[in-house]
Amino acid sequence: MASLSQLVDSVVVTTFDIDQPEVSVGRRADNDIRIDEISVSGHHAVIESVPNAYLEGTVDYYITDQSSTNGTFVNDLRISGRQRLNSQDLVRIGWNEFRFVDEDENAMEKTAYILD
C-alpha cells in the first residue's frame, strides 16, 4: 500500500494512506486529505492509483495539480499536468512537505521506467 507522510523538519508527523483509486488533497473539508493551512488551495491536488498495463498486480501512482495558487512540486520541480510518483519522492503542497512511500514498488518496476 502507498502512503503520503507529512514531514516537519524531516520528521514524519502524520501519515495518510492512499487507499482509494482517487484521493483529493486540499484545504476544504470535502477532501480525503485535508490540510488546514493558508498556502494550500481548497482543492489543491489529486493522487490517482492506476493498475499498471504491463506488470500484472502492480499499481502506478500519479499526482495532478488542480490549478492551485501555490503549485504542487515533486522533488522540487513544479508539476504541470499529471506526474508519476515513485517511492521516496518528496511532494510539496503549498508550504507543506510530504514523502510518498510505495511499499509495493520493487526494483524491477523501477528499472523498467528508467529504461522506458
MIKOL-797804 format. One record per atom (N, C-alpha, C): chain; x, y, z; atom name. Coordinates in nm, 2 decimals, m for minus. Layout:
BEGIN
<'A',<X,Y,Z>,'CA'>
...
! end
This chain:
BEGIN
<'A',<0.08,m0.12,0.00>,'N'>
<'A',<0.00,0.00,0.00>,'CA'>
<'A',<0.09,0.12,0.00>,'C'>
<'A',<0.04,0.23,m0.06>,'N'>
<'A',<0.11,0.36,m0.07>,'CA'>
<'A',<0.06,0.45,0.04>,'C'>
<'A',<0.15,0.55,0.08>,'N'>
<'A',<0.11,0.65,0.17>,'CA'>
<'A',<0.18,0.78,0.15>,'C'>
<'A',<0.13,0.88,0.20>,'N'>
<'A',<0.19,1.02,0.20>,'CA'>
<'A',<0.21,1.06,0.34>,'C'>
<'A',<0.34,1.08,0.37>,'N'>
<'A',<0.38,1.11,0.51>,'CA'>
<'A',<0.42,1.26,0.52>,'C'>
<'A',<0.35,1.33,0.60>,'N'>
<'A',<0.38,1.48,0.62>,'CA'>
<'A',<0.50,1.49,0.71>,'C'>
<'A',<0.59,1.58,0.66>,'N'>
<'A',<0.72,1.59,0.73>,'CA'>
<'A',<0.73,1.74,0.79>,'C'>
<'A',<0.78,1.74,0.91>,'N'>
<'A',<0.82,1.87,0.97>,'CA'>
<'A',<0.96,1.86,1.01>,'C'>
<'A',<1.05,1.94,0.96>,'N'>
<'A',<1.20,1.93,0.99>,'CA'>
<'A',<1.25,1.78,0.96>,'C'>
<'A',<1.20,1.72,0.85>,'N'>
<'A',<1.24,1.59,0.81>,'CA'>
<'A',<1.19,1.48,0.90>,'C'>
<'A',<1.10,1.51,0.99>,'N'>
<'A',<1.04,1.41,1.08>,'CA'>
<'A',<0.89,1.39,1.04>,'C'>
<'A',<0.85,1.26,1.03>,'N'>
<'A',<0.71,1.23,1.00>,'CA'>
<'A',<0.62,1.27,1.11>,'C'>
<'A',<0.52,1.35,1.08>,'N'>
<'A',<0.42,1.39,1.19>,'CA'>
<'A',<0.29,1.33,1.16>,'C'>
<'A',<0.25,1.30,1.04>,'N'>
<'A',<0.12,1.24,1.00>,'CA'>
<'A',<0.14,1.16,0.88>,'C'>
<'A',<0.07,1.04,0.87>,'N'>
<'A',<0.08,0.96,0.75>,'CA'>
<'A',<m0.06,0.93,0.71>,'C'>
<'A',<m0.08,0.95,0.57>,'N'>
<'A',<m0.21,0.93,0.51>,'CA'>
<'A',<m0.20,0.82,0.41>,'C'>
<'A',<m0.29,0.72,0.43>,'N'>
<'A',<m0.29,0.60,0.34>,'CA'>
<'A',<m0.35,0.64,0.20>,'C'>
<'A',<m0.29,0.60,0.09>,'N'>
<'A',<m0.35,0.62,m0.04>,'CA'>
<'A',<m0.42,0.49,m0.07>,'C'>
<'A',<m0.55,0.48,m0.02>,'N'>
<'A',<m0.62,0.35,m0.03>,'CA'>
<'A',<m0.75,0.35,m0.11>,'C'>
<'A',<m0.76,0.46,m0.20>,'N'>
<'A',<m0.87,0.47,m0.29>,'CA'>
<'A',<m0.82,0.49,m0.43>,'C'>
<'A',<m0.89,0.47,m0.54>,'N'>
<'A',<m0.85,0.50,m0.67>,'CA'>
<'A',<m0.81,0.65,m0.69>,'C'>
<'A',<m0.88,0.73,m0.62>,'N'>
<'A',<m0.85,0.88,m0.63>,'CA'>
<'A',<m0.86,0.94,m0.50>,'C'>
<'A',<m0.76,1.01,m0.46>,'N'>
<'A',<m0.75,1.08,m0.33>,'CA'>
<'A',<m0.73,1.23,m0.35>,'C'>
<'A',<m0.82,1.31,m0.30>,'N'>
<'A',<m0.81,1.45,m0.31>,'CA'>
<'A',<m0.74,1.51,m0.19>,'C'>
<'A',<m0.66,1.62,m0.22>,'N'>
<'A',<m0.58,1.68,m0.12>,'CA'>
<'A',<m0.61,1.83,m0.13>,'C'>
<'A',<m0.64,1.89,m0.01>,'N'>
<'A',<m0.67,2.04,m0.02>,'CA'>
<'A',<m0.72,2.09,0.12>,'C'>
<'A',<m0.75,2.22,0.13>,'N'>
<'A',<m0.79,2.28,0.25>,'CA'>
<'A',<m0.93,2.26,0.29>,'C'>
<'A',<m1.02,2.24,0.19>,'N'>
<'A',<m1.16,2.22,0.22>,'CA'>
<'A',<m1.19,2.09,0.29>,'C'>
<'A',<m1.30,2.09,0.36>,'N'>
<'A',<m1.34,1.97,0.44>,'CA'>
<'A',<m1.38,1.85,0.36>,'C'>
<'A',<m1.42,1.87,0.23>,'N'>
<'A',<m1.46,1.76,0.15>,'CA'>
<'A',<m1.34,1.68,0.08>,'C'>
<'A',<m1.22,1.72,0.12>,'N'>
<'A',<m1.10,1.64,0.06>,'CA'>
<'A',<m1.07,1.52,0.15>,'C'>
<'A',<m1.02,1.42,0.08>,'N'>
<'A',<m0.98,1.29,0.15>,'CA'>
<'A',<m0.86,1.32,0.25>,'C'>
<'A',<m0.77,1.40,0.20>,'N'>
<'A',<m0.66,1.45,0.29>,'CA'>
<'A',<m0.67,1.60,0.30>,'C'>
<'A',<m0.71,1.64,0.42>,'N'>
<'A',<m0.74,1.78,0.45>,'CA'>
<'A',<m0.62,1.85,0.52>,'C'>
<'A',<m0.57,1.96,0.46>,'N'>
<'A',<m0.45,2.03,0.51>,'CA'>
<'A',<m0.51,2.17,0.54>,'C'>
<'A',<m0.54,2.20,0.66>,'N'>
<'A',<m0.59,2.33,0.70>,'CA'>
<'A',<m0.48,2.43,0.72>,'C'>
<'A',<m0.43,2.48,0.61>,'N'>
<'A',<m0.32,2.57,0.61>,'CA'>
<'A',<m0.33,2.67,0.49>,'C'>
<'A',<m0.30,2.80,0.51>,'N'>
<'A',<m0.34,2.90,0.42>,'CA'>
<'A',<m0.27,2.89,0.28>,'C'>
<'A',<m0.15,2.82,0.27>,'N'>
<'A',<m0.08,2.81,0.14>,'CA'>
<'A',<m0.14,2.70,0.06>,'C'>
<'A',<m0.24,2.62,0.11>,'N'>
<'A',<m0.30,2.51,0.04>,'CA'>
<'A',<m0.43,2.55,m0.02>,'C'>
<'A',<m0.45,2.53,m0.15>,'N'>
<'A',<m0.58,2.57,m0.21>,'CA'>
<'A',<m0.69,2.47,m0.16>,'C'>
<'A',<m0.82,2.52,m0.18>,'N'>
<'A',<m0.93,2.44,m0.14>,'CA'>
<'A',<m0.93,2.30,m0.20>,'C'>
<'A',<m0.91,2.29,m0.32>,'N'>
<'A',<m0.89,2.16,m0.39>,'CA'>
<'A',<m0.75,2.17,m0.46>,'C'>
<'A',<m0.65,2.13,m0.40>,'N'>
<'A',<m0.51,2.15,m0.44>,'CA'>
<'A',<m0.46,2.05,m0.54>,'C'>
<'A',<m0.47,1.92,m0.51>,'N'>
<'A',<m0.42,1.82,m0.59>,'CA'>
<'A',<m0.50,1.69,m0.58>,'C'>
<'A',<m0.47,1.60,m0.67>,'N'>
<'A',<m0.54,1.47,m0.67>,'CA'>
<'A',<m0.43,1.36,m0.69>,'C'>
<'A',<m0.43,1.25,m0.61>,'N'>
<'A',<m0.35,1.14,m0.63>,'CA'>
<'A',<m0.43,1.02,m0.68>,'C'>
<'A',<m0.39,0.96,m0.80>,'N'>
<'A',<m0.46,0.85,m0.86>,'CA'>
<'A',<m0.38,0.72,m0.84>,'C'>
<'A',<m0.45,0.61,m0.82>,'N'>
<'A',<m0.39,0.48,m0.82>,'CA'>
<'A',<m0.44,0.41,m0.95>,'C'>
<'A',<m0.35,0.37,m1.04>,'N'>
<'A',<m0.39,0.32,m1.17>,'CA'>
<'A',<m0.32,0.18,m1.18>,'C'>
<'A',<m0.39,0.07,m1.22>,'N'>
<'A',<m0.33,m0.06,m1.24>,'CA'>
<'A',<m0.23,m0.04,m1.36>,'C'>
<'A',<m0.11,m0.10,m1.34>,'N'>
<'A',<m0.01,m0.09,m1.45>,'CA'>
<'A',<m0.05,m0.18,m1.56>,'C'>
<'A',<m0.04,m0.13,m1.68>,'N'>
<'A',<m0.08,m0.20,m1.80>,'CA'>
<'A',<0.01,m0.32,m1.84>,'C'>
<'A',<0.14,m0.31,m1.79>,'N'>
<'A',<0.24,m0.41,m1.83>,'CA'>
<'A',<0.28,m0.51,m1.72>,'C'>
<'A',<0.27,m0.47,m1.60>,'N'>
<'A',<0.32,m0.55,m1.49>,'CA'>
<'A',<0.19,m0.59,m1.40>,'C'>
<'A',<0.15,m0.71,m1.42>,'N'>
<'A',<0.02,m0.76,m1.35>,'CA'>
<'A',<0.04,m0.75,m1.20>,'C'>
<'A',<m0.07,m0.70,m1.14>,'N'>
<'A',<m0.07,m0.68,m0.99>,'CA'>
<'A',<0.01,m0.56,m0.94>,'C'>
<'A',<0.05,m0.48,m1.03>,'N'>
<'A',<0.13,m0.36,m0.99>,'CA'>
<'A',<0.04,m0.23,m1.01>,'C'>
<'A',<0.06,m0.14,m0.92>,'N'>
<'A',<m0.02,m0.02,m0.93>,'CA'>
<'A',<0.08,0.10,m0.94>,'C'>
<'A',<0.04,0.19,m1.03>,'N'>
<'A',<0.12,0.32,m1.05>,'CA'>
<'A',<0.04,0.43,m0.98>,'C'>
<'A',<0.11,0.53,m0.93>,'N'>
<'A',<0.05,0.64,m0.86>,'CA'>
<'A',<0.09,0.77,m0.94>,'C'>
<'A',<m0.01,0.86,m0.96>,'N'>
<'A',<0.01,0.98,m1.02>,'CA'>
<'A',<m0.05,1.09,m0.94>,'C'>
<'A',<0.02,1.21,m0.95>,'N'>
<'A',<m0.04,1.33,m0.88>,'CA'>
<'A',<m0.06,1.44,m0.99>,'C'>
<'A',<m0.17,1.51,m0.97>,'N'>
<'A',<m0.21,1.61,m1.06>,'CA'>
<'A',<m0.25,1.74,m0.98>,'C'>
<'A',<m0.19,1.85,m1.02>,'N'>
<'A',<m0.22,1.98,m0.96>,'CA'>
<'A',<m0.36,2.02,m1.01>,'C'>
<'A',<m0.44,2.07,m0.92>,'N'>
<'A',<m0.58,2.11,m0.96>,'CA'>
<'A',<m0.58,2.27,m0.98>,'C'>
<'A',<m0.49,2.32,m1.05>,'N'>
<'A',<m0.48,2.47,m1.08>,'CA'>
<'A',<m0.47,2.54,m0.94>,'C'>
<'A',<m0.39,2.49,m0.85>,'N'>
<'A',<m0.37,2.56,m0.72>,'CA'>
<'A',<m0.30,2.69,m0.74>,'C'>
<'A',<m0.31,2.77,m0.64>,'N'>
<'A',<m0.24,2.90,m0.64>,'CA'>
<'A',<m0.09,2.89,m0.62>,'C'>
<'A',<m0.05,2.80,m0.52>,'N'>
<'A',<0.09,2.79,m0.49>,'CA'>
<'A',<0.16,2.67,m0.55>,'C'>
<'A',<0.09,2.59,m0.63>,'N'>
<'A',<0.15,2.48,m0.70>,'CA'>
<'A',<0.18,2.36,m0.62>,'C'>
<'A',<0.21,2.25,m0.70>,'N'>
<'A',<0.24,2.12,m0.64>,'CA'>
<'A',<0.38,2.09,m0.70>,'C'>
<'A',<0.47,2.04,m0.61>,'N'>
<'A',<0.61,2.01,m0.65>,'CA'>
<'A',<0.64,1.87,m0.62>,'C'>
<'A',<0.71,1.81,m0.71>,'N'>
<'A',<0.77,1.67,m0.69>,'CA'>
<'A',<0.92,1.68,m0.70>,'C'>
<'A',<0.99,1.65,m0.59>,'N'>
<'A',<1.13,1.66,m0.59>,'CA'>
<'A',<1.18,1.80,m0.63>,'C'>
<'A',<1.11,1.90,m0.58>,'N'>
<'A',<1.14,2.04,m0.60>,'CA'>
<'A',<1.12,2.10,m0.74>,'C'>
<'A',<1.05,2.02,m0.83>,'N'>
<'A',<1.01,2.06,m0.96>,'CA'>
<'A',<0.86,2.08,m0.96>,'C'>
<'A',<0.82,2.20,m1.00>,'N'>
<'A',<0.67,2.23,m1.01>,'CA'>
<'A',<0.61,2.15,m1.12>,'C'>
<'A',<0.50,2.08,m1.09>,'N'>
<'A',<0.44,1.99,m1.20>,'CA'>
<'A',<0.33,2.07,m1.27>,'C'>
<'A',<0.32,2.04,m1.39>,'N'>
<'A',<0.20,2.08,m1.47>,'CA'>
<'A',<0.15,1.96,m1.54>,'C'>
<'A',<0.02,1.93,m1.51>,'N'>
<'A',<m0.03,1.81,m1.57>,'CA'>
<'A',<m0.01,1.70,m1.47>,'C'>
<'A',<m0.01,1.58,m1.52>,'N'>
<'A',<m0.01,1.46,m1.44>,'CA'>
<'A',<0.14,1.41,m1.43>,'C'>
<'A',<0.18,1.38,m1.31>,'N'>
<'A',<0.32,1.34,m1.28>,'CA'>
<'A',<0.32,1.20,m1.21>,'C'>
<'A',<0.40,1.11,m1.26>,'N'>
<'A',<0.41,0.98,m1.19>,'CA'>
<'A',<0.49,0.99,m1.06>,'C'>
<'A',<0.44,0.92,m0.95>,'N'>
<'A',<0.51,0.93,m0.83>,'CA'>
<'A',<0.59,0.80,m0.81>,'C'>
<'A',<0.71,0.81,m0.76>,'N'>
<'A',<0.80,0.69,m0.73>,'CA'>
<'A',<0.82,0.69,m0.58>,'C'>
<'A',<0.83,0.57,m0.52>,'N'>
<'A',<0.86,0.57,m0.38>,'CA'>
<'A',<0.97,0.65,m0.34>,'C'>
<'A',<0.96,0.72,m0.23>,'N'>
<'A',<1.06,0.82,m0.17>,'CA'>
<'A',<1.06,0.95,m0.23>,'C'>
<'A',<0.97,0.98,m0.33>,'N'>
<'A',<0.96,1.12,m0.39>,'CA'>
<'A',<0.92,1.21,m0.28>,'C'>
<'A',<0.97,1.33,m0.28>,'N'>
<'A',<0.93,1.44,m0.19>,'CA'>
<'A',<0.82,1.52,m0.27>,'C'>
<'A',<0.71,1.54,m0.20>,'N'>
<'A',<0.60,1.62,m0.26>,'CA'>
<'A',<0.57,1.74,m0.18>,'C'>
<'A',<0.57,1.86,m0.24>,'N'>
<'A',<0.54,1.98,m0.17>,'CA'>
<'A',<0.40,2.03,m0.21>,'C'>
<'A',<0.31,2.06,m0.12>,'N'>
<'A',<0.18,2.11,m0.15>,'CA'>
<'A',<0.17,2.24,m0.06>,'C'>
<'A',<0.17,2.35,m0.13>,'N'>
<'A',<0.18,2.48,m0.06>,'CA'>
<'A',<0.32,2.48,0.01>,'C'>
<'A',<0.31,2.51,0.14>,'N'>
<'A',<0.44,2.51,0.22>,'CA'>
<'A',<0.46,2.38,0.29>,'C'>
<'A',<0.38,2.28,0.26>,'N'>
<'A',<0.38,2.15,0.33>,'CA'>
<'A',<0.46,2.05,0.26>,'C'>
<'A',<0.55,1.98,0.33>,'N'>
<'A',<0.63,1.87,0.26>,'CA'>
<'A',<0.59,1.74,0.30>,'C'>
<'A',<0.59,1.65,0.20>,'N'>
<'A',<0.54,1.51,0.22>,'CA'>
<'A',<0.65,1.41,0.16>,'C'>
<'A',<0.65,1.29,0.21>,'N'>
<'A',<0.73,1.19,0.14>,'CA'>
<'A',<0.63,1.08,0.09>,'C'>
<'A',<0.63,1.05,m0.04>,'N'>
<'A',<0.54,0.95,m0.09>,'CA'>
<'A',<0.62,0.81,m0.07>,'C'>
<'A',<0.55,0.71,m0.02>,'N'>
<'A',<0.61,0.58,0.01>,'CA'>
<'A',<0.52,0.48,m0.05>,'C'>
<'A',<0.57,0.40,m0.14>,'N'>
<'A',<0.50,0.28,m0.20>,'CA'>
<'A',<0.57,0.16,m0.16>,'C'>
<'A',<0.52,0.09,m0.06>,'N'>
<'A',<0.58,m0.03,m0.01>,'CA'>
<'A',<0.59,m0.14,m0.11>,'C'>
<'A',<0.50,m0.14,m0.21>,'N'>
<'A',<0.50,m0.25,m0.31>,'CA'>
<'A',<0.58,m0.23,m0.43>,'C'>
<'A',<0.64,m0.11,m0.44>,'N'>
<'A',<0.73,m0.08,m0.56>,'CA'>
<'A',<0.85,m0.17,m0.54>,'C'>
<'A',<0.88,m0.23,m0.65>,'N'>
<'A',<1.00,m0.32,m0.65>,'CA'>
<'A',<1.11,m0.27,m0.74>,'C'>
<'A',<1.23,m0.32,m0.73>,'N'>
<'A',<1.34,m0.27,m0.81>,'CA'>
<'A',<1.32,m0.30,m0.96>,'C'>
<'A',<1.25,m0.41,m1.00>,'N'>
<'A',<1.23,m0.44,m1.14>,'CA'>
<'A',<1.14,m0.34,m1.20>,'C'>
<'A',<1.04,m0.30,m1.13>,'N'>
<'A',<0.95,m0.20,m1.19>,'CA'>
<'A',<1.02,m0.06,m1.21>,'C'>
<'A',<1.10,m0.03,m1.11>,'N'>
<'A',<1.17,0.10,m1.12>,'CA'>
<'A',<1.27,0.10,m1.24>,'C'>
<'A',<1.34,m0.02,m1.26>,'N'>
<'A',<1.43,m0.03,m1.37>,'CA'>
<'A',<1.35,m0.02,m1.50>,'C'>
<'A',<1.23,m0.08,m1.51>,'N'>
<'A',<1.15,m0.07,m1.63>,'CA'>
<'A',<1.12,0.07,m1.67>,'C'>
<'A',<1.10,0.16,m1.57>,'N'>
<'A',<1.07,0.30,m1.60>,'CA'>
<'A',<1.19,0.38,m1.64>,'C'>
<'A',<1.31,0.34,m1.58>,'N'>
<'A',<1.43,0.41,m1.62>,'CA'>
<'A',<1.46,0.38,m1.76>,'C'>
<'A',<1.44,0.26,m1.81>,'N'>
<'A',<1.48,0.22,m1.95>,'CA'>
<'A',<1.38,0.26,m2.05>,'C'>
<'A',<1.26,0.30,m2.00>,'N'>
<'A',<1.15,0.34,m2.09>,'CA'>
<'A',<1.18,0.47,m2.17>,'C'>
! end
